[in-house]
Amino acid sequence: MSNTMNDLHAVGLNPFAVQLLAESMLKSAYVKHCGTQPLTFNFPVQREDCAGWIGVRITIEGVPADQQPQDDHLPEAGKMIQAKAVPQGYVLVPEEITDEMIAAFAKTVSDDLDWDAAPAEEQQEARDNLREPYRAMLKAAPQQNGPAT
């Protein structure tokens, strides 16, 4: 994934939806007639989970092949959003334990444990045995906005 796609993902935007919008614009009659003239859309949004907002304004502009795109400020925005979303001293972890996490745990228990070499039944047993303790640890972890529930 490109840096721009990663940056979009980091700020919580679906990079593939943005790419689809960009490609649609470049294939549209608008670009053929108006060239690089910016185009602004206002999208009204009426959802309970967006309380306090009436929508978004998106401005898009075609960039010809013979021009360098201007610096975009998305990486800085991404850093600001990530800093607010993940406080210092915290990390994002998956809701469910992964095989990679189990393998790392196994190595801390014994250097002789090799997750990849373990039979499928033993791997499944480890998943089953670690799933609930992992969930309990996540539930007990302090939350950004207060104590664990």
N, C-alpha and C positions, 0 to 999 in steps of 0.2 A: 504494500500500500504506500502511496506517495506521502510526502510530508504534509501536503495540504489535506489529503484524506485523513491522515492521522490526527491533524490539528482539528478538523471538523469533528471527528469522533471524540476527541478529548474535551471539547466544549459541549458535548451532548447532542450534536446534530448528526443525522443520518447522512454519511458522506455519499452514499449511492443515490439518495434522493436529490442532493445538491448537484451531483454529477448529471443526473437525468435532466434537471432544470437547465443546466448549462448546455448540454447537448441539444435539448429541445430548442433553446433560444438560437443556437448557431444554425440549426436546420430550418428555422422559421423564415417566413417572408420578411419579418421585421428587420433582420440583419441585412438582407439583400437590399432593402430600400433605405435603411437609416444608418448603416455602417456601425460606427462605434458610439453612436449617441446613447447615453445611459437610459435605461428603461426602469421605471419604479412602479412597483405593485404594492397596494395595501391589501393585506389579507385579514379580514375580520375573523376573530376567533371568539366563540361563545361556548366555553366549557367550564365546568365547575372546578376542574383542576388548574385552571388558568385565571382564577379570581384576581381582580385588580388590573387585568390587562384587557384591551379591546382588540388586539391583533398585532400583526407585525408588518413592517415596511421592508421590502426587499428591493434593492437596486442592483441590476445586472447590466453589464457592459461587455460587448464583444471586444476581444483583443486580436487584432490582425497578426498574421504569422510573421510579418516583418517588424513587429514591435516587441520590446521586452515588457512583460507584465510589470506593473508597479508593485512595489513592496506591499504585501498585505499585512494587516495587523492582527490576523487571527492567532498566530503563535502567542503573542502577548496576551490577547484575550483568553486564550486557552490556559496560560499560566495563572492568570488572575482567577479564573473559574476553578481550576484545580486547587489552587491555594485555599480558596474558600470551601470547596467541597471536601477536601482531605486535610484536616488540621495537622500541624506539625506533630510528629510522634505517632501518627496513625498511618495505616496502609489500607488499600482496598484489597479484599480477598474474596474469592468466590463463595457463594452461599453454600455450595456443596463441596465436600472434600474431593480433590482430584487424585488421579493415580500418581501424578508427579509429586504431590504433597505427601502421599503415603510412602512413596519410594524414599523421599528425603527423610521422613520420620524413621523409616526402617534403618537407614544408614546411621542415624543417631543412636539407635538401640544396639546395633552391632555392625561392624564392618563386613561381617560374613553374610549378612542378609542382602540378597540381590533380587529386587522386585521383578526385574525383567525375566529372571530365570525361574521365578516361582511358578508352580503349576496354577492353571486358571482357577481351580477350586480354592487354593490358598489365597489368591488375589481377591476373589469374591468374598471370602470369609473376612479378610482384612478390611475390605470396603464396608461390609456389614457391621463389623465390630467397631470401626472408627467413625461411622456416620453420625450416630447419636452423640457421642462425646464431643465431636467437632461442632455439631449444632448447639450443644449446651454451652460450649466455650464462646461461640459467637453471640448467643443470647446473653451471656453474662458480661460480655465486653462492654466497657463504658461507651455510651453513645455520644455523638458530637453535641447534641442538644440536652444532655443530662445523663443521669445514671441509667444503667441497664434496667429493662423491665422484666 
